[in-house]
């Protein structure tokens, strides 16, 4: 099974409090989820510096928001406020607090909780099959999914779930 090098095996989240500009904007695209406080801004300002993203931010941005929206954000250096970000799919959730309140992290942890609850090996397996489905050719992604399935089938989390929830009749 191919190893997807450089990919964090855990679910990651970017919490944008205030402004994420240039490299900070690129960093948000490397995370699985992006959350913003109500006063947050993401802006790909590379054009103003005579540059383009250089650490994968453009390629990941295209995958997140599509080529048309990525072109608008990069060529226009458009400011992305929480509502605009949510509308185009760059922002997963707007946390109704501002960056100065100091409770944004608690709000982010609460939002993320349902996605990271559960046995770590299962969460890691979910992450691996999603990343392979996104980045590998379909035949390799299917092979990876079968392989990862085999690592959790009959494992402690699977056996415990089966014991707690018998099949419906």
C-alpha positions as CSV (number, residue, x, y, z in Angstrom):
1,X,0.0,0.0,0.0
2,X,1.4,3.4,-0.9
3,X,2.3,5.6,2.0
4,X,1.1,9.2,1.7
5,X,4.2,10.9,2.9
6,X,3.9,14.2,4.7
7,X,0.3,13.7,5.7
8,X,-0.6,14.1,9.3
9,X,-2.4,10.9,10.4
10,X,-4.7,12.8,12.7
11,X,-7.6,15.2,11.9
12,X,-6.2,18.8,11.8
13,X,-8.0,22.2,12.2
14,X,-6.9,25.7,11.5
15,X,-8.4,28.3,13.8
16,X,-8.2,31.7,12.2
17,X,-8.4,34.4,14.9
18,X,-7.6,37.8,13.3
19,X,-5.8,37.7,10.0
20,X,-4.2,34.8,8.1
21,X,-2.3,36.4,5.2
22,X,0.0,35.0,2.6
23,X,1.8,32.0,4.2
24,X,-0.8,31.9,6.9
25,X,-3.6,31.6,4.3
26,X,-1.6,28.8,2.7
27,X,-1.3,27.0,6.1
28,X,-5.1,27.0,6.5
29,X,-5.3,24.9,3.3
30,X,-3.1,22.2,4.7
31,X,-5.6,21.5,7.5
32,X,-8.7,19.3,7.2
33,X,-11.0,21.9,8.7
34,X,-10.9,25.7,8.8
35,X,-12.7,27.6,11.5
36,X,-12.8,31.4,11.9
37,X,-13.8,33.8,14.6
38,X,-16.4,36.3,13.5
39,X,-13.7,38.9,12.9
40,X,-11.3,36.6,11.1
41,X,-9.9,37.2,7.6
42,X,-8.0,34.9,5.2
43,X,-6.2,36.6,2.3
44,X,-3.8,35.2,-0.3
45,X,-1.7,38.4,-0.7
46,X,1.0,36.7,-2.8
47,X,0.2,38.8,-5.9
48,X,0.9,42.0,-4.0
49,X,4.3,40.7,-3.3
50,X,5.0,39.6,-6.9
51,X,4.6,36.0,-5.9
52,X,2.4,33.0,-6.1
53,X,1.9,30.5,-3.3
54,X,5.0,28.3,-3.1
55,X,4.2,25.7,-0.4
56,X,1.2,23.9,-2.0
57,X,-1.4,26.5,-1.0
58,X,-2.6,27.1,-4.5
59,X,-3.0,23.4,-5.4
60,X,-4.8,22.7,-2.1
61,X,-7.0,25.8,-2.5
62,X,-8.1,24.5,-5.9
63,X,-9.2,21.2,-4.4
64,X,-11.0,23.0,-1.6
65,X,-12.9,25.7,-3.4
66,X,-12.6,24.8,-7.1
67,X,-10.5,26.4,-9.8
68,X,-12.8,29.5,-10.4
69,X,-12.9,30.5,-6.8
70,X,-9.2,29.8,-6.4
71,X,-8.4,32.0,-9.4
72,X,-10.6,34.8,-7.9
73,X,-8.9,34.5,-4.5
74,X,-5.3,34.4,-5.9
75,X,-5.6,36.9,-8.8
76,X,-7.7,39.3,-6.9
77,X,-6.0,38.9,-3.5
78,X,-9.6,39.0,-2.2
79,X,-10.2,39.2,1.5
80,X,-12.2,36.3,2.7
81,X,-14.4,37.1,5.6
82,X,-16.2,34.3,7.5
83,X,-19.4,34.6,5.5
84,X,-17.7,34.6,2.1
85,X,-15.4,31.8,3.2
86,X,-18.3,29.6,4.3
87,X,-20.2,30.4,1.1
88,X,-17.3,29.2,-1.1
89,X,-16.4,26.2,1.1
90,X,-13.0,27.5,2.4
91,X,-14.4,27.9,5.9
92,X,-16.2,25.0,7.7
93,X,-17.6,27.0,10.6
94,X,-17.8,30.5,11.9
95,X,-17.3,30.7,15.6
96,X,-19.5,33.4,17.0
97,X,-16.9,35.0,19.1
98,X,-14.1,37.5,18.3
99,X,-10.4,37.0,18.5
100,X,-10.0,39.2,21.5
101,X,-12.4,37.2,23.7
102,X,-10.0,34.4,24.5
103,X,-12.6,31.6,24.2
104,X,-12.2,30.8,20.5
105,X,-10.1,27.7,21.3
106,X,-12.8,26.3,23.6
107,X,-15.4,26.9,20.8
108,X,-13.1,25.2,18.3
109,X,-12.6,22.2,20.5
110,X,-16.3,21.9,21.0
111,X,-16.9,22.0,17.3
112,X,-14.2,19.5,16.5
113,X,-15.2,17.1,19.3
114,X,-17.7,14.9,17.3
115,X,-15.1,14.3,14.6
116,X,-12.3,13.2,16.8
117,X,-14.3,11.2,19.4
118,X,-13.6,7.5,19.3
119,X,-10.8,5.1,19.2
120,X,-7.6,6.6,17.8
121,X,-6.9,3.7,15.4
122,X,-10.3,4.2,13.8
123,X,-10.0,8.0,13.5
124,X,-6.5,7.4,11.9
125,X,-8.0,4.8,9.6
126,X,-10.8,7.2,8.5
127,X,-8.2,10.0,7.9
128,X,-6.1,7.6,5.8
129,X,-8.9,6.4,3.5
130,X,-10.1,10.0,3.0
131,X,-6.6,11.3,2.1
132,X,-6.0,8.3,-0.2
133,X,-9.4,8.9,-1.9
134,X,-8.5,12.5,-2.4
135,X,-5.0,12.1,-3.6
136,X,-4.5,8.7,-5.3
137,X,-5.8,7.4,-8.5
138,X,-9.1,5.5,-7.9
139,X,-7.6,2.0,-8.2
140,X,-4.9,2.8,-5.7
141,X,-7.4,4.5,-3.4
142,X,-9.6,1.4,-3.5
143,X,-6.7,-0.9,-2.7
144,X,-5.6,1.4,0.2
145,X,-9.2,1.4,1.5
146,X,-9.3,-2.4,1.5
147,X,-6.0,-2.6,3.2
148,X,-6.9,-0.1,5.9
149,X,-10.3,-1.8,6.4
150,X,-8.3,-5.0,7.2
151,X,-6.5,-3.2,10.0
152,X,-9.7,-2.3,11.9
153,X,-11.9,-5.4,11.1
154,X,-11.9,-7.6,14.1
155,X,-9.9,-5.1,16.1
156,X,-10.8,-4.0,19.6
157,X,-13.0,-1.1,18.5
158,X,-14.9,-3.3,16.0
159,X,-15.4,-6.1,18.5
160,X,-16.6,-3.6,21.2
161,X,-19.0,-1.9,18.8
162,X,-20.4,-5.3,17.8
163,X,-20.9,-6.4,21.4
164,X,-22.7,-3.1,22.3
165,X,-24.9,-2.9,19.2
166,X,-26.2,-6.3,17.9
167,X,-27.6,-6.4,14.4
168,X,-31.1,-5.1,13.9
169,X,-33.7,-7.8,13.2
